Amino acid sequence: MLLSIFRTQLKAYSLQSMSPVLIGVSGGADSLALLDLFCRTDVPIVAAHFNHGLRPEAGADARRVALLAETMSIPFVSGEMDVAAYARQHSLSIEEAARVCRYTFLFEQASFHGAQAVAVGHHADDQAETVVMHFLRGAGLSGLKGMRTRLVPNPWSAEISLLRPLLGVTREAIRAYCQARGLQPIDDATNLDTTLFRNQLRHKTLPYLDSLIPGIHQRLGQMAEILTADEDVLIDVTEQAGRDALLERGAGFLVFNRQLLADDALGIQRRIIRWAAEQLRPNLRDLDFAAVQRALTVLNGEVRGTDLALEIRALSEGERFYLAAREADLPSKIWPQLGHEDDLLYLPVPGELSLPDGWLLHCHLPDDVDHARGQALENGNPFRAWVDVGEQPPTQLQIRTRYPGDRIQPLGMEGASVKLSDLMINAKIPKRARARWPLLLAGERILWVPGLRVSHEYQVCEKSQVVVSLELEPGN
């Protein structure tokens, strides 16, 4: 019966006959049954065992699995790691560290052997435990659907599938199969340790639920199947909304149009945030509710930035909403920048000048000063300006970055000056863009900070005789 179910599942996978499947074999009943079932097909296989280094008998278990593979004439690979040390180093639980190390090893070996898939022995009882565990942790739909029988791409590979052919089979049926086939599973004593969360669910919570609602494992499995189908629909909707809102993707960051994303339904916003976090940190199981809510406060403009989880941060800059790894070098080309902090350039009057980052600075001398004054009064573009340069136009204007102690008297603040650094902070110019921000000067005095303010000293008024028109445009 189990062999028939297994073959039906393999048929659905459409596996290739020329490429092997790497099978994770711990030596327990589920992995032994999986190994034996694959041996009864024509699919080429490689057995793989990972020693977590958590039990004194772990080395003996690894040797036993190796001997079994040799007896069955199956290619065998093994690996080991100090999982406890890895958990301490990365601030993970032992269970999570073991999972990360194990799957990293399995997929590395699968890639080395040219395998088309990695197969593991998760079964229906594991599925029920996973669903309840995610429910108790407050997971959304993506968590309540449990595990998929086939997952590609996955956190470890974009091409190699993760297969769970026994996901619809109970633990009891698997043990019966092992007994009928004469297989002798290794009993892992840690599976009885109820200080571990999953074991508490296995030995206490689920048996109690089964006493209240007989067949709870089957019911939870059916719910997971229903939610998986629903999740597939939402994935399509989310991906489309994400593509529509995504502006840029770089090394360690994603940038979204903040307004477009804010206009989406709340559920889609949350799903896109989780999806983006998974792109940045593939081993991140899921952002918890609190982390997603913090990201939403940035999206909605309540705060400018916040940390989420695993060194992921969210921040907003104007209409750009970032989800970024802490170490990511965020782009600055969206802002006008000089090449270096000590750059000194000159703009001919009239004329134009290309800045190192591709922005283009135009300078004109309007013939009609009264018309220019009207344009200045109605101007709503912070990257355009009209300035009074006195009785004679200068031959050139100086362009440099800010110096320590730079001050400006912003237009409308007659008699009062402010630190240029304070002006930039109040205008929410990101810190990484301030040091190389271009300033236009007449002699030693700042006349315009592009994108921010004109100096009050150079305001165009009824007495103005010579006016210079300035415009800074982004490059293509």
Beta strands, then each sheet from edge to edge (+ up, - down):
strand 1: 21-24
strand 2: 45-51
strand 3: 76-80
strand 4: 117-119
strand 5: 150-151
strand 6: 161-163
strand 7: 246-250
strand 8: 253-257
strand 9: 305-307
strand 10: 312-317
strand 11: 320-325
strand 12: 344-348
strand 13: 351-354
strand 14: 360-364
strand 15: 384-388
strand 16: 396-400
strand 17: 407-408
strand 18: 418-419
strand 19: 439-442
strand 20: 445-449
strand 21: 453-454
strand 22: 467-473
sheet 1: 3+ 2+ 1+ 4+ 6+ 5-
sheet 2: 7+ 8- 11+ 10- 9+
sheet 3: 12+ 16- 19+ 20- 21+
sheet 4: 13+ 14- 22+ 15-
sheet 5: 17+ 18-
end
